[in-house]
């Protein structure tokens, strides 16, 4: 398999996107550190595990908003 290397422009684009997500609070520094450690220490493809948290996180958010709305009406 031939070794691939990202272009400088691609690396800059990704760095900017990560910085924007971090600044907006969509990504925490802890997640970035864990992701970097996993990526650096695993030989092969790494699945984007933070994506797995989207469904339970969304379900928790909807449930929380629903419960708070019911409590406010009482």
Sine and cosine of phi, psi and omega as CSV:
sin_phi,cos_phi,sin_psi,cos_psi,sin_omega,cos_omega
0.00,0.00,0.72,-0.70,-0.02,-1.00
-0.98,0.22,0.65,-0.76,0.01,-1.00
-0.97,0.25,0.75,-0.66,0.01,-1.00
-0.96,-0.28,0.53,-0.85,0.02,-1.00
-0.71,-0.71,0.71,-0.70,0.01,-1.00
-0.97,0.24,0.56,-0.83,0.04,-1.00
-0.95,0.31,0.40,-0.92,0.02,-1.00
-0.84,0.54,-0.63,0.77,0.01,-1.00
-0.90,0.44,-0.63,0.78,0.03,-1.00
-0.91,0.42,-0.69,0.72,0.01,-1.00
-0.90,0.44,-0.64,0.77,0.03,-1.00
-0.90,0.43,-0.67,0.74,0.02,-1.00
-0.88,0.48,-0.72,0.70,0.01,-1.00
-0.90,0.44,-0.68,0.73,0.03,-1.00
-0.87,0.49,-0.66,0.75,0.03,-1.00
-0.91,0.41,-0.66,0.75,0.02,-1.00
-0.90,0.43,-0.65,0.76,0.04,-1.00
-0.91,0.40,-0.66,0.76,0.01,-1.00
-0.89,0.45,-0.67,0.74,0.03,-1.00
-0.88,0.47,-0.71,0.71,0.02,-1.00
-0.89,0.46,-0.64,0.77,0.03,-1.00
-0.91,0.41,-0.70,0.71,0.00,-1.00
-0.90,0.44,-0.58,0.82,-0.02,-1.00
-0.99,0.13,-0.09,1.00,0.00,-1.00
0.99,0.12,0.15,0.99,0.02,-1.00
-0.99,0.14,-0.16,0.99,-0.03,-1.00
-0.56,-0.83,0.71,-0.71,0.01,-1.00
-0.98,-0.19,0.36,-0.93,0.01,-1.00
-0.90,0.44,-0.57,0.82,0.03,-1.00
-0.87,0.49,-0.67,0.75,0.03,-1.00
-0.90,0.44,-0.67,0.74,0.02,-1.00
-0.88,0.47,-0.67,0.74,-0.02,-1.00
-0.91,0.42,-0.73,0.69,0.01,-1.00
-0.89,0.46,-0.70,0.71,0.01,-1.00
-0.87,0.50,-0.68,0.73,0.00,-1.00
-0.91,0.42,-0.67,0.75,0.02,-1.00
-0.90,0.43,-0.69,0.72,0.01,-1.00
-0.90,0.43,-0.72,0.69,-0.01,-1.00
-0.88,0.47,-0.63,0.78,-0.04,-1.00
-0.96,0.29,-0.46,0.89,-0.12,-0.99
-0.97,-0.24,-0.08,1.00,-0.02,-1.00
-0.96,-0.30,0.72,-0.69,0.04,-1.00
-1.00,-0.06,0.96,-0.28,-0.01,-1.00
0.80,-0.60,-0.20,-0.98,-0.05,-1.00
-0.96,0.29,0.62,-0.79,0.04,-1.00
-0.90,-0.43,0.80,-0.60,0.02,-1.00
-0.97,0.25,0.58,-0.82,0.00,-1.00
-0.96,0.27,0.98,0.20,-0.09,-1.00
-0.86,0.50,-0.47,0.88,0.04,-1.00
-0.88,0.48,-0.43,0.90,0.01,-1.00
-0.90,0.43,-0.50,0.86,-0.01,-1.00
-0.89,0.45,-0.37,0.93,-0.03,-1.00
-1.00,0.09,-0.15,0.99,-0.05,-1.00
-0.90,0.43,-0.72,0.69,-0.05,-1.00
-0.92,0.39,-0.78,0.62,0.04,-1.00
-0.89,0.45,-0.57,0.82,0.03,-1.00
-0.91,0.42,-0.68,0.74,0.03,-1.00
-0.91,0.41,-0.66,0.75,0.02,-1.00
-0.89,0.45,-0.67,0.74,0.03,-1.00
-0.90,0.44,-0.67,0.74,0.00,-1.00
-0.89,0.45,-0.71,0.71,0.01,-1.00
-0.89,0.45,-0.68,0.73,0.02,-1.00
-0.89,0.45,-0.69,0.72,0.00,-1.00
-0.89,0.47,-0.72,0.70,0.02,-1.00
-0.89,0.45,-0.67,0.75,0.02,-1.00
-0.88,0.47,-0.71,0.70,0.00,-1.00
-0.91,0.42,-0.68,0.73,0.01,-1.00
-0.90,0.43,-0.61,0.79,0.03,-1.00
-0.90,0.43,-0.69,0.73,0.02,-1.00
-0.89,0.45,-0.69,0.73,-0.01,-1.00
-0.91,0.42,-0.59,0.81,-0.01,-1.00
-0.93,0.36,-0.49,0.87,-0.03,-1.00
-0.97,0.25,-0.33,0.94,-0.05,-1.00
-0.98,0.19,0.00,0.00,0.00,0.00
